[in-house]
Amino acid sequence: MATIKDKIEDLRNALHRHNYNYYVLSQPEISDIEFDEMMHELQRLEDENPDLRDDNSPTMRVGSDINKSFAQVSHKYPMLSLSNTYSEGEVTDFYERVRKALNEEFEICCEIKFDGTSISLTYENGELVKAVTRGDGEKGDDVTDNVKTIRSIPLKLRGNNYPSFFEMRGEILMPWSVFDELNREREAREEPLFANPRNAASGTLKLQNSAIVASRKLDAYLYYLLGETLPCDGHYENLQEAAKWGFKISEATRKCSTLQEVFDYLNYWNVERKNLPVATDGVVLKVNSIRQQRNLGFTAKSPRWAIAYKFQAERAITRLYAVSYQVGRTGAVTPVANLDPVQLSGTIVKRASLHNADIIESLDLHIGDMVYVEKGGEIIPKITGVDMEARSFLINEKVKFITNCPECGSKLIRYEGEAAYYCPNETACPPQIKGKIEHFISRRAMNIDGLGPETVDMFYRLGMITNIADLYNLTADSIKGLDRMGQKSAENIIKGIELSKSVPFERVIFALGIRFVGETVAKRLAKAFKTIEDLENADLQTLVSVDEIGEKIATSIIAYFSNERNRTLIEQLKLTGIQLQQDEKDMSDHTDKLAGKSIVISGVFAQHSREEYKELIEKNGGKNVGSISAKTSFILAGDNMGPAKLEKAQKLGVPILSEEDFLTLIS
């Protein structure tokens, strides 16, 4: 009879196999439901038998919500950058340099240059033991727990003919589809958008919470095998072997024997890359033989046996047929170009940002114009120019920025020094109302689970909520039975609303959505004003006397509480039971021991996480700052403090406190 241990091992092996079939081969053998059922069963057995825990179990793919600081690890082999080329002439120069230096036949391995974040993976006896970012090339951050959530990276290798110890390098990527969806969600919450998939992948990989990393659906392509006992002398051949072990190797990788074959490859992928599901920015050319690579050697910064050929910024031309306008939570009105569908960077583009009225005017846009659209490195596509020669002889309508809100009809205003136009009707303009509610329920504000933009929109359309206070009048009976709203979903929403009543005062202030009042400013206000009445009645002079509160923020706060509807809203919120004053328990451990001190945190710590130290600094009256200057009071330094920061601190004479010294200071 099979033991529990045998059952766990069988489940692990089966899930590793199904994961490889789905994420690497794209050939699933079972349904998603069957896969999830197997995963849940394995999770249950592992929870019941903690002595059988395995760091590379498939259950590690879901990540953990435990925060961990990243330790810095030195690379066994330095991760050098490549020299860039931008023309066929420069590629020819590279090829000729290699030919003359080797004076023998050679092959070039051509690979797509994926635009992500570099990673180094170390395997021992067929298991992933460490994942380290590129860092400065000499050392990087240990992000093993986060990398284990990426399903295209094998935790255990297939077969048994791999070296006992080796390193595999590659690129962590966020697919275009995931990137676009993530930015749509962030835009709906009026959070800062990611600039491009590379930044999104890099930022995700450095998150402290691996459960969030798992939800971001990162992907990876591996392209470089290093070690003392590699199976082949050929780089290309080693990659083919690595594919057999379970690594995701790009099928676009090719060996070329002549310069013309290299050019054919470059020309083909300059066009075909637009159909790839991930961002690319060029091609990497490598001498294939590892023996020949050693003979060619390195310069101080890069290998002589490889270069990167960079594609020109991707651009498409299409027709502008309309301009629409969107209103955000703050009332900012954003113009959007509506275009004939065109393929760009792996996706079909139908809309592009026009940013503001000044951009529209500078482009001299007319409806019907043929416009140039770019997406390289941008959040969403943007119009970069107009093909004037293609403009019709017919006089098409010139695009002029609207003067009234497209949602409520209010006259738009433009604040001095700002590019955007705003709808001032913040208490009665539907997108602003819904946006404020979505901001209020967001994770970093009131953190009400179960509610999202679609649910908020449904409740608003049905007249069930018209402001944030109305959320607290909802009941499970009143919302169950609505579209896609069962009993369990309804109960979860009401439970989330109830739990929000314990959210501390500083986050409630942030959740109100007062213009210019972010999380840090909200903390300062909560510390300075013990109740919402104190904040409501504060005058300009009192507000600007608070650290980090300038006249711009103070004026915005006064304007918010001067609005009759906002004052009525605050009175309604007082009846809900949310925290509209400082809890004495929250303030009991606050001191002024660090009052007036600006502190930089650097390094890895043993007793607390970086976030916990930031909290301790604020609780003791100090201020967290990101960079060292002559005004820095001291640096709280853990292990592996960055050498650049150390050098700057010594140069400016800024004191450096150890973890123990700091805890003694505030004890």
N, C-alpha and C positions, 0 to 999 in steps of 0.2 A: 504493500500500500504506500502511495506517495506521501512523503512527509510535507509539512508546511514549507520547509526550506526548498524542497524540490518544486513545489507548486509556485513559490515566489520566483525561483530561477527560470522555470518554464515561461511564466508570464513576462519576465524581463526580456528573455531572449526573443519571444514572439513580438513584443512591442518594439524592440530595437529593429527587428526585421521589417515590421509594417511601417515604422517611421522612415526607414531608408527607402522603401518602395514608394512611399507617398512624396517625401520631400526631396529626394535626390533623383529617383528614376521617374517620378510623376506617373507611377503605375500602381495605384492602390489595389489591394487584393480583398479588402474588407471595407464595410461602410464606416462612416464617421461614428455612428452610434455604437457599433460593435467595438471600435477602437476605444471609445470613451468608457464603455462598460468594463473592458479589460483593464484600463488604467485605474478606474475606481476600485476594482477588486484588488489590484496590486497595492494601491494606496491604503486600503483597509487592512490588508495582511501585514504591510510594513508598520502601520501604526500599532497593530496588536503585537508585533514582534520586533521591537526596536533593536534587539541584539543582532538582527539580520540586516541591519541598515547597510546600504551601499551608496557611496558618494556619486556613482555613475549610473544609478538606477534611472529608468525612464521617467519616474515621478519627479526627478530633479528638473525636468523641463518646465514645470509650472512656476518655478521660482519661489522665493520666500519674501514675506513682507518685513523681515527683520533687517534693519539698517546696518550696513557694515562699511567701515572706511576702507579705502583701497591702500594696500601696501605696495611700495615700489620694489620692482624686481629688476636685476641687471640681466640684459640679454646675453646669452652664451655667444651668439654671433651678432655683431652690430647690425641694426636695421638701417642701412644707408638709403639715401634718396637717389633717384635716377636723373641723369642729365636730360633736359627736354629739347626736342626738335620740333620744328613747325613746317618744314618743307621737304619735298623729295630731294632737293639738293643737299640738305643736311643729313638725310638718311644715306645718300650716296657717299658722303664724306665719312660717316661712321663705318659703312661697309668696307670702304677702301682702307681705312685705318686698321680694321681687323684683318683684312686680307694681307696687308703688308707685314703686320706684326706676327701673324701665324706662319705665313709662307707655306700653307698646306690647305687642302680642301676643308671646308667647314659648312655647317648648316645653321640657319637662323630659325629659332622658334618664335612664332608670332602669337601674341595673346591679346585679347581684349583688355584694355585698362579700365577696370571698374572704378567708378567714382564713389568710394565709400571710406571706411576707416580701417587702417591696417591692423592686423592681429597676428600674434605668434602663438601657436598651439604646441605644447609639449606632450608627447605620448611616451609612456613607459609600459612595456609588456602589453601593448594593445589597448591601453586605457588613457583617456585624457586626464592629465594631472595638473596642468597649468595653462592659463590663457592670459597673455600680457599684451597691452597696447604698445604701439610704437614708441610713445613718449618722445624723448629727445634722441632716439636712435641707440643710446647706450643703455637706458633703463626705461621701463614703463610701468603702468599700473596693473596690478593683478586683478583681473575682472573675471576670474574663473566661474564664479557662481552665476554671473549674468550670461556668460557665453554658453553655459550648459542649457539655457532656455532656448537657444537657437536650434531648431530641429534639423537643419541641414548640416550641422556639425556633429560627427559621430562621437558618442561618449565611449563606446567600445568598438573596436575595429572588427571587420569581417575577415574570415580566413585565418591563416596562421603564418604566412610567409613574410611578415613585416619585420623591420629591425626592432630589437628590444628597446632601443631609445632613439628618438628622432624628433625633429621639429618640423612643423608644417605651417607655412605662412599663407595668408590670404587676405581677403577684404570682406568686412562686415557691411552689409548693404540694407537699405530700406527700399523695397520695391515701390515703383511709382504709385501703384494703386493704394498701398498702405499709407504712403506719404500724403497723397491727396485726401484720403479719408481722415487721417489724423489732423491735418490742417483745417478741414471742414469742421471737425469737432471743436478745435481750438478757436476757430473764428466764431462759432456759435456761442462760445463762452467768453468771447472777447479777450482771449489770452494771446500773448505774442505768438506769431506764426513762425514755423521753422523756415529758414531761408531756402534750403534745398535738402534733398534726401541724404546727402553726405553729412550735413550738420545734424540732421535728425537722428541718423544712425549713431554718430559720435556722441551726441547728447544722451541718447537712450542707453548706450553702452556704459556711460559713466553714472547712471542713476544708482542711488544707494539701495533702492527697493527692486529686487530681482523679479518680484511678481509683476510689477509694472513693465519691466523689460520683456517678460514673456508675452504680455498682452500686445506689444508693439509689432510682433510678427517679423522680426528681422530675418534676413537670409544671409548666405555666405557663399563665396566662391574661393577655392583654395588653388594656389598657383606656384608654390615653391617648396620643395622638399629638401631639408638639410640634415646632415648627420655624418657619422664616421663610416657607416656600413650601408650605403645606399645600394639598391638592387642593380642599377644600371649606370653607365657613364653618361647617357643622354638625359638631359633635363626633360624633354618631351616624353621619353620612355618611362622615366620615374613617375611622371604625372599619370600615365596610363596605369601603372601599377597601383598608385595611390587610389585611383578610381575603384579598383577591385577591392580595396580595403574599406570602402564606404565613403570616401571623400567626394564632395561635389566639385568636379572639374569641368570647366567650360568646354563644351563640344566645339566651340569656335577656335580652339587652339590648333595651330598648324605648323608643320615644318616646311621650310622653304630652302631650296638649293641654289637659287639664283636671285639676283637683285630684282629682276623683273617679276618673279613670283612674289617677292615682298611687296612691290608696288601694287600688284593685282590684289593682294590681301588688303592693303590699306584702302584702296579705292572701293573695294566691295563693302567693307565695314563702315566706311564714311557715310554710306547710304543706308545700309541694312541695320545699323545700330538703332535707328529710329523705331524699329520693331521690337527691340529688346524690352523686357519688363523692368529693367533696372537702369540706373544712370551710368553712362560711360563718358570718358573724355579723351580717349585716344587708344593707342596700341603700344604694347611693350615688345621690343625686339631683343632677343637674347641669343648669344652664341649657344648652341645646343649642347656641345660636349663640355662636361664638367672639367675634364683634363685641360681642354683649351681655355676654359674660363680661368683656371688657376694660372695658366701661362700668361694670360693677358693682365691679370691682377686688377688693382684698384688705384684710383687717384685718392686724394685726401677725403673727398666727399662722396664719390660714386664709383661703381664698377666700370671698367673699360669695356666689358663684354656685353653691356646692355644699355639701351636708351629708351626713352619714352617719346613716341610720336603723338603730338596733341592735335586733335581735331579742331577745326575752326568752330566758333560759337554757333550753335544750331539755330537756324532761322527759317521761317516759312512765310509765304505770302498768301493772303486770303482777303475776302471782301468784308468790309464793315457794313452791316445792314441796319444796326440800331444801337443806341446807347441807353442803358437803363440805370437806375439809381437805387442804392441800398442804404437803409438807415440802421445804424448800430445802436448799441445800448446807451452810448454817451450822446447820441443825436448826430454824430458825424455822418455826413452824406458822402457816399463813395460812388463815383461813376464807373460803370462796367461796360466794356465794348462787347457787343454780341456779333459773332462772326460766323461766316460759312465754315462748317467743320473742316479742320485740317489736321494732319498727323504731325506731331512734334514730340520728340523725346519719349517715344513709346506710348503716348496717349493721344486720344482725339481731343483737340482743343476747339471749344465752341465759344469761350468767353476769355477776355483778357482785362487786366487792370488798367485803368486810366488815371488812377491815383487822385487827381484833384483838378480844379478848373484851370490852374496855370499850365499843367501838362497838356490838357486839351487845346488850349490856346497856342502853345508853342508848336504843336504838331499841325495846326491849321486843318483839323479834321473836318471832312464832309461825309455825310451818309453816302454809301456806295463806293467810297475810296478803297483801293487795293492797298492793304497795310502790311508792313513787316512785323512779324511776331517772333519773340524770342522767349525761351524758357530756361536756358542754361543758367543755373545758379539762382533763379528767381523763385519766390514763393508760389506765385501763379504766373501764367504767361503775361507778358506786357507788350504793348505796341511800341516799337522803337522808331518807326518812320512810315512815310507814305510814298508810294510810287506815283509821283506827280505825272509822269508820262502816260500812266494808265488812266488818269482821271478823265471822266466822260466830258464831252463837249457840252452836254446838258448841264444846266446849273443845278447841282444837287444842294440840298439843305446843309448849311454850315452847322456844325455841332456847337451849341451854346449851353453852358451850364445852367441848370434850372434855378429858378428864383424862389420856388415854394416847395415845401416838403411833399414828396410823392405819396406819402401815407396819410398825412392829416391836413395838408394844405397850408400849414403855418409858413409865414415869411422866414426864409433862411437868413442866418446871421453869420458873420465871419469875424472871429476874434483877432485883435491886433497881434501880429507876429505869427499867426498860424495859417497854414495853407488850406485847411479844410473849411467847408461851410457846415453849419450846424442847424438842426431843427431845435428851437428853444422850448418846444412844447413837451418837456420831459415827463410830465405827469398824465398826459392824455394821448400821446402818440403811440399807437399799438406796438411797433417794433421796439421802441424804447421801454415800454412797460414789460413786454415779454423778455427783453434782454436783461432788464433789472432783476426779474424773477429768476432767470437762468443763472445770473451772477450770484444771486442770494443763495441758491441751492448748491452751488459748485463745491467741489471737494475742499478747496482752501478757504471757503467761507463757512456756510452752515453745514456743508457735507451731508445733504439729505439724499440717501440712497434710494434708488428706484425711480427717481424723477429725472427726466432729460428734456431737451428742447421739444421733441414731438409731443410728450405728455403735457408739458406746460402749454404748448400751442392748443392742444385739444381742450384742456380745462379752461383756457382763456376764451376760445371760440364758443364754448358752451355756457359762458358767463359764470362759471364756478369760481374763478379767481380774477380779480381786476388789479390786485397789488400783492405784495409779499405777505401782508398780514392775513389775507384770505386763505393762505395755505393752512393756517392753524384752525380754520373752521371746517376743513374737509374731514369726512369720516369714511371708514371702510365701506359702509353700506351705501354712501352717496356716490362712490366712484366705481364700485364693483359692477361688472356688467357693461361698462363702457367698452369702446373698441379696444380689443386685445388686453382687457383688464379683468383678470379672474380674481377670485377671492384671495388667493395667496399674494398676488401682485399688489392688490389693494391694501392688504394687511401690512406688507413690507413698506409701502409708501408711508402709511400712517405711523408705523414704528419709527421710520427714519425722521419724520417730522417731529415726533415726540422726543427722540434722542437729541435733536438739534437744540432743545431747550437748555441743554447743559453745556453748549458751546460757549467758551469764555468771551467776555465783553469785548476784547480787542478784535476778535474775529467777527463779532456782530457789527462793530463799527465798519470793518472792511466790507462786510456783506451788504451794508446799506447802499453801496455804490456811489458814494459822494465823489464827485469829479476830483481827480488828482490824489485821492486818499487810497494808497495801496496798502499792502500788508505792513510794511515797516512804519509808515506814517500812522496807521491805525494803532500799532503798539505804543507809539509815542503818545498818542492822544489818550489811550486807555490808562496809561500810567499817570498822565498829567491831570485828567479829569475823571473822578471816581464814579460819576453817574452820567447818564445820557442828558439829564437836566443841566449838569455843570457844563457839558460840551455845548448844549443848545443855547445857553445863555452867555457863553464866552464872547468877549468883544475882540476886535482886531489886535489890540495891544497884548491882551492875554494870550491869544493864540500864537502870535509870532514870537512870544517869549519862550515857547516850547522848542526844544532841540529839534532841528530839521524841518520846522514849520516856517515857511516863508510867506510873504504877503500873498502870493498867487494861491497857495493852498488855503491860507486863512480866509481869503475873500470867497473862495469856493464853498468853504464850510458855512460861512455866514449866509451866503446866498441860498444854500440848501435849507437851512433852518428858518430862513425868512419866508420861504414858500408855505402858504397856508396848508396846501395839500400834504406837504411833507410833515408839518407839525401834527396834522390830523392822523397821518400814518403812524407817527411815533406813539401817539396816544393809543392807537389800536394795538400796536406791538406790546405796549405795557400790559395789556390784558392777556397776552398769549402765554406768558411765563418764561420768555427767553431772557437771557442775562443782559440786562441793560444797565448794569452797574458792576464795579469790581467786586469779586468775591473775596472776602477777607482771608479765606483759606488760600486763595491764589496769591495773595499779597504777603502772606505770613513769612515767606522765605525770601522776600525782596530786601535788598540793602542798598546803601549808597557807597559801598566800599570801592567801587570802580567809577564813581561819578566823575564825569569830565575826561575820562580816559578813552582813547581810540586804540583798538587792539586788532592786530592781524593774527590769524590762525594759520599755521603751516605745519605739514608733516602728518604722521600717523600716530594715533594715541592708543594707550593700553586700557585706561580706566573708563573713558567716556568716548562717544563718537564726536565728530566735529560739530554735528548739529546740536548735540547736548551741550558742548562747550559754548557754542554761540548763545544758547538759551541761558546758560549760567552767567555769561558776560552781561546780557541784557537784564537778568534778574538782579544783578548787583550794580546796576546803574551805568555800566559801560556801553561802548558803542563798537559794533563789529565793522571793520573796514576791510576792503579787499586788497589794497595795495599799500606798500610801504612808502612813507614820506617823512619829511622832517617833523611832521605833526603827530606821527605814530608814537603812542606812549610806550608800548612794548609789544613784543611778538611772543605769542604762546606757541612754543615749538615742540613738536613731537619727534619721533624718529623719521629719518629720511627727509628732513627739511630741504626744500629746493635750494640748490647751490646759488642760483641767481638772487633769491631772496636773502640768503645768508650774506652774500657779498654786499648787497645793497644796505642791509642792516648794519654791517660793520662799517661801511663807508659813512653812513649818516649817524653812527653812534647810537642806534636804537637798541635798548636793552632786550635781551632774549631770556624768557622765563621757561623753565621746564614744566612739564605737566605737574610734578610734585610741588614745585615752587608756587605755581598758580593756585592749586587747591589749598595750599597753606595760606596764601594771601586772602582768599575769600572765606576761609573756614571761620 
